[in-house]
């Protein structure tokens, strides 16, 4: 929130000099603190004992998910833990459902220091940090266990820090599951089944290249328009995780869901480096611990939600197919070997070597 004020004229040279001196001090202080004041607010912390008076540091976090999503619930857990670890001296204000802007807009607010934290898909980070595109390549990860070994290890930690050159520091990853094919009429058991099929994909060059490599016809369509596109036959199928398939009721149209797991793109919790670098080291430690614990909690919630989504899909008449992924992997192998960005090629090689 910006504030404006009017300067009053004073008479006499001494008065003018004094005013200029004070104004200089105020402007200097404003320049030094304006960014910090945009994402923090101070309020009186009412301690449980009834004692008051201590200023509370409050970090603002904005994201685009609804309040029932596992990521939002994990953020609420993070807020609780941050308050516990700090003895109530640090807290968070969480703004869900894009009330502070879209995913990209929130990232930009972090970059200019007007927002402290946000959640983003690693796919969206490709536009800011090219190395993040490694998550969009198919079958980079052998399975879920390999995936978590990678992002929980040195590679994952390095990727979280890669954004610092763009004023974006990653605190943790959140599970967003694996993406799989689902279709209206004919099931996809092998890549050959994709021939002639129009498959909705995100507006991503990597996703388009992947479906082409497998033999399908990639068709970028906005997510909000997908249900009607499926119902009207504009596309024959799509690809996403089970919770998204279920919560958006795509099971009403598509009765075949293949567990081929071609990509695993995590969500990320980001903090502005303009915020992070101004935090006391103890506050940084509390925040990082609370974020890490929230990631563990969110993975549990996501697993439960995925299991529920699968049961709901089955109850709605959807057939779930276990498939042999080797045929899919071989189809897209040239994509991984010939990744245009040398940094991504090197990352793919490093990931393949993680046991």
C-alpha positions in Angstrom: 0.0 0.0 0.0 1.5 3.3 -1.0 1.2 6.4 1.1 1.5 10.0 0.0 2.0 13.1 2.1 2.2 16.9 1.5 5.2 18.8 2.7 4.5 22.1 4.5 6.5 25.1 3.7 8.5 26.7 6.6 9.7 30.2 6.8 13.3 31.1 7.3 16.5 29.5 6.0 17.1 27.5 9.2 13.6 26.0 9.0 14.1 25.1 5.3 17.4 23.5 6.0 16.0 21.5 8.8 13.1 20.4 6.7 15.4 19.3 3.9 17.6 17.4 6.4 14.6 15.6 7.9 13.2 14.8 4.4 16.5 13.4 3.4 16.5 11.1 6.4 12.9 10.0 5.7 13.5 9.3 2.0 16.7 7.3 2.8 14.8 5.2 5.3 12.0 4.7 2.9 14.3 3.5 0.1 15.9 1.1 2.5 12.7 -0.4 3.8 10.0 0.0 1.2 10.4 -3.4 -0.3 10.3 -5.1 3.1 7.2 -3.2 4.2 5.3 -4.4 1.1 5.4 -8.0 2.1 5.5 -7.8 5.8 3.2 -6.3 8.3 3.7 -5.7 12.0 1.0 -6.4 14.6 0.7 -6.8 18.3 1.2 -10.4 19.3 -1.3 -11.4 22.0 0.5 -14.1 23.9 -1.4 -17.0 25.4 -0.7 -15.7 28.9 -2.4 -12.4 28.0 0.8 -10.5 27.9 1.1 -8.3 24.8 3.3 -5.8 23.1 5.7 -7.9 21.1 5.8 -7.1 17.4 4.9 -10.0 15.2 6.5 -10.5 11.8 3.9 -11.7 9.3 4.9 -13.1 5.8 2.3 -12.9 3.0 1.8 -15.9 0.8 -0.4 -16.0 -2.3 -1.3 -18.9 -4.5 -4.0 -20.1 -7.0 -5.3 -23.2 -5.3 -8.6 -23.6 -3.4 -8.7 -24.1 0.3 -9.4 -27.8 0.1 -6.3 -28.6 -1.9 -3.5 -30.6 -0.1 -1.0 -27.9 -0.9 -3.1 -25.2 0.8 -3.7 -27.5 3.8 0.1 -28.1 4.0 0.6 -24.3 4.0 -1.8 -24.0 6.9 0.3 -26.6 8.7 3.4 -24.6 7.9 1.9 -21.5 9.4 1.0 -23.4 12.5 4.6 -24.8 12.8 6.2 -21.4 12.1 4.2 -19.9 14.9 5.1 -22.7 17.3 8.8 -22.6 16.4 9.0 -18.9 16.7 7.0 -18.7 19.9 4.4 -16.6 18.1 6.9 -14.0 16.9 6.6 -15.0 13.2 3.4 -15.9 11.3 2.0 -16.0 7.8 -1.0 -14.6 6.0 -2.2 -17.0 3.3 -4.2 -15.8 0.3 -5.6 -18.7 -1.8 -7.6 -18.9 -5.0 -5.6 -16.3 -7.0 -6.8 -13.3 -4.9 -3.3 -11.8 -5.2 -3.0 -12.7 -8.9 -2.2 -15.6 -11.2 0.7 -17.9 -10.8 2.9 -15.9 -13.0 1.8 -12.6 -11.5 2.6 -13.9 -8.0 6.1 -15.0 -9.2 6.7 -11.5 -10.6 5.5 -10.0 -7.3 8.2 -12.1 -5.5 10.8 -10.8 -8.0 10.0 -7.1 -7.2 9.7 -7.8 -3.5 6.0 -6.9 -3.1 5.0 -10.4 -2.0 6.9 -12.8 0.2 6.0 -16.3 -0.9 4.0 -18.3 -3.5 3.4 -21.8 -4.8 4.2 -22.6 -8.4 4.4 -25.6 -10.7 8.0 -26.4 -11.7 6.7 -26.2 -15.3 5.8 -22.5 -14.9 9.3 -21.9 -13.7 10.7 -22.9 -17.1 9.9 -19.3 -18.2 12.2 -18.0 -15.5 14.8 -20.8 -15.0 15.5 -23.0 -18.1 16.9 -25.8 -16.0 13.4 -26.4 -14.5 12.3 -27.8 -17.9 14.0 -31.0 -16.9 10.8 -31.9 -15.0 8.7 -31.7 -18.2 10.7 -34.4 -20.1 9.0 -37.8 -20.1 10.4 -40.7 -18.1 13.3 -38.8 -16.6 12.3 -40.6 -13.4 12.1 -44.4 -13.2 9.4 -44.4 -10.6 8.1 -42.5 -7.6 10.9 -43.7 -5.3 13.5 -42.5 -7.8 11.7 -39.2 -8.2 11.8 -38.4 -4.5 15.4 -39.6 -4.2 16.3 -37.0 -6.8 14.4 -34.0 -5.6 15.2 -34.8 -2.0 18.9 -35.0 -2.8 21.6 -32.7 -4.1 20.0 -32.3 -7.6 16.7 -31.2 -6.1 18.4 -28.8 -3.6 20.4 -27.3 -6.4 17.3 -26.7 -8.5 15.6 -25.0 -5.6 18.6 -22.5 -5.5 18.8 -22.0 -9.3 16.1 -19.4 -9.1 18.1 -17.1 -6.8 19.6 -15.3 -9.9 16.0 -14.3 -10.6 15.2 -13.3 -7.0 13.4 -16.6 -6.4 14.5 -19.0 -3.7 12.9 -22.5 -3.4 12.0 -23.7 0.1 10.6 -27.1 -0.7 8.7 -29.3 -3.2 5.1 -30.4 -3.0 3.8 -33.6 -4.6 1.7 -33.1 -7.8 1.6 -36.8 -8.7 2.4 -38.3 -12.1 0.7 -37.4 -15.4 -1.1 -40.1 -17.3 -3.2 -40.5 -20.4 -7.0 -40.9 -20.3 -9.4 -41.3 -23.2 -13.1 -41.4 -24.2 -13.4 -44.4 -26.4 -10.3 -46.6 -26.8 -7.8 -47.3 -24.0 -4.1 -46.5 -24.4 -2.0 -49.6 -23.4 0.9 -49.0 -25.8 2.2 -46.0 -27.8 0.7 -47.5 -30.9 -2.7 -46.9 -29.4 -2.1 -43.1 -29.6 -1.9 -43.1 -33.4 -4.6 -40.8 -34.8 -5.7 -39.7 -31.4 -6.0 -36.0 -30.6 -4.6 -35.6 -27.1 -5.0 -32.4 -25.1 -1.7 -31.1 -23.7 -0.6 -28.0 -21.9 0.7 -25.2 -24.1 4.2 -26.5 -23.7 6.7 -27.2 -26.4 8.0 -30.2 -24.4 4.6 -31.7 -23.9 3.7 -31.3 -27.6 7.0 -32.9 -28.7 6.3 -35.8 -26.3 2.9 -36.7 -27.7 4.2 -36.4 -31.2 7.1 -38.8 -30.4 4.6 -41.3 -29.1 2.5 -41.1 -32.3 -0.4 -38.9 -31.1 -1.7 -35.6 -32.3 -1.0 -33.0 -29.5 -3.7 -30.4 -29.1 -3.1 -27.5 -26.7 -6.4 -26.4 -25.0 -7.0 -24.3 -21.9 -7.7 -26.4 -18.9 -11.0 -24.7 -18.2 -12.2 -25.6 -21.7 -11.1 -29.2 -21.6 -14.3 -30.8 -20.3 -16.4 -29.4 -23.1 -13.7 -30.3 -25.7 -13.8 -33.9 -24.5 -17.6 -34.0 -24.5 -17.8 -32.5 -28.0 -15.1 -34.7 -29.4 -12.7 -31.9 -30.1 -10.1 -34.1 -28.6 -10.1 -37.9 -27.9 -8.3 -37.7 -24.6 -6.0 -35.8 -22.3 -3.2 -36.3 -19.7 -3.0 -35.4 -16.1 -2.9 -36.8 -12.5 -5.8 -38.8 -11.0 -7.0 -36.1 -8.5 -7.3 -33.5 -11.3 -9.1 -36.1 -13.5 -11.5 -36.8 -10.6 -12.1 -33.3 -9.1 -12.9 -31.9 -12.6 -15.3 -34.8 -13.3 -13.6 -35.9 -16.5 -14.7 -39.4 -15.6 -18.1 -38.4 -16.8 -16.7 -38.3 -20.4 -13.5 -40.5 -20.3 -13.8 -44.1 -19.2 -10.3 -45.2 -19.8 -7.3 -44.1 -17.6 -3.8 -45.5 -18.2 -1.2 -45.5 -15.4 1.7 -44.8 -17.7 3.2 -42.0 -15.6 5.1 -40.2 -18.3 6.0 -37.1 -16.3 6.3 -36.0 -12.7 6.2 -32.3 -12.3 6.4 -31.1 -8.7 4.9 -27.9 -7.2 7.4 -25.6 -5.5 7.2 -23.2 -2.6 9.1 -20.0 -3.4 10.2 -17.0 -1.3 11.5 -13.8 -2.7 15.2 -13.4 -2.1 14.5 -9.8 -1.3 12.5 -11.1 1.6 14.8 -14.0 2.6 17.9 -11.9 2.7 16.3 -9.5 5.1 15.2 -12.1 7.6 17.1 -12.9 10.7 19.1 -16.2 10.4 17.0 -17.6 13.2 13.8 -16.7 11.3 15.2 -18.3 8.1 15.8 -21.5 10.1 12.3 -21.6 11.5 10.7 -20.9 8.1 12.8 -23.6 6.3 12.0 -26.2 9.0 8.3 -25.4 8.8 8.3 -25.6 5.0 10.2 -28.9 5.1 7.7 -30.4 7.5 4.8 -29.1 5.4 6.2 -30.9 2.4 6.2 -34.2 4.3 2.6 -33.6 5.5 1.4 -32.6 1.9 2.8 -35.9 0.5 0.7 -37.9 2.9 -2.4 -35.8 2.0 -1.7 -36.2 -1.7 -1.4 -40.0 -1.5 -4.7 -40.2 0.3 -6.3 -37.9 -2.2 -5.0 -40.0 -5.1 -6.3 -43.2 -3.6 -9.7 -41.6 -3.1 -9.7 -40.3 -6.7 -9.0 -43.7 -8.0 -11.8 -45.3 -6.1 -14.2 -42.5 -7.2 -13.1 -43.0 -10.9 -13.7 -46.8 -10.6 -17.1 -46.2 -9.0 -18.0 -43.9 -12.0 -17.3 -46.8 -14.4 -13.7 -45.9 -15.4 -11.3 -48.7 -16.2 -7.8 -48.2 -14.7 -5.0 -49.8 -16.8 -1.6 -50.9 -15.6 0.7 -50.6 -18.6 4.3 -51.6 -19.5 6.1 -48.3 -19.7 9.2 -49.6 -21.5 7.5 -49.2 -24.9 6.6 -45.6 -24.1 10.1 -44.9 -22.7 11.8 -46.1 -25.9 9.6 -43.9 -28.1 10.7 -40.7 -26.3 14.3 -41.7 -25.6 15.6 -39.4 -28.5 13.9 -36.5 -26.8 16.1 -37.0 -23.7 19.2 -37.7 -25.7 18.8 -34.6 -27.9 17.5 -32.1 -25.4 18.4 -28.7 -26.9 19.6 -27.1 -23.6 23.0 -28.6 -22.6 22.2 -27.9 -19.0 19.1 -30.0 -19.2 20.9 -32.8 -21.0 23.5 -32.8 -18.2 20.7 -32.9 -15.6 19.0 -35.8 -17.3 22.3 -37.7 -17.2 22.8 -36.9 -13.5 19.3 -37.9 -12.7 19.7 -41.3 -14.5 22.7 -42.0 -12.3 20.8 -41.5 -9.0 20.1 -44.9 -7.4 
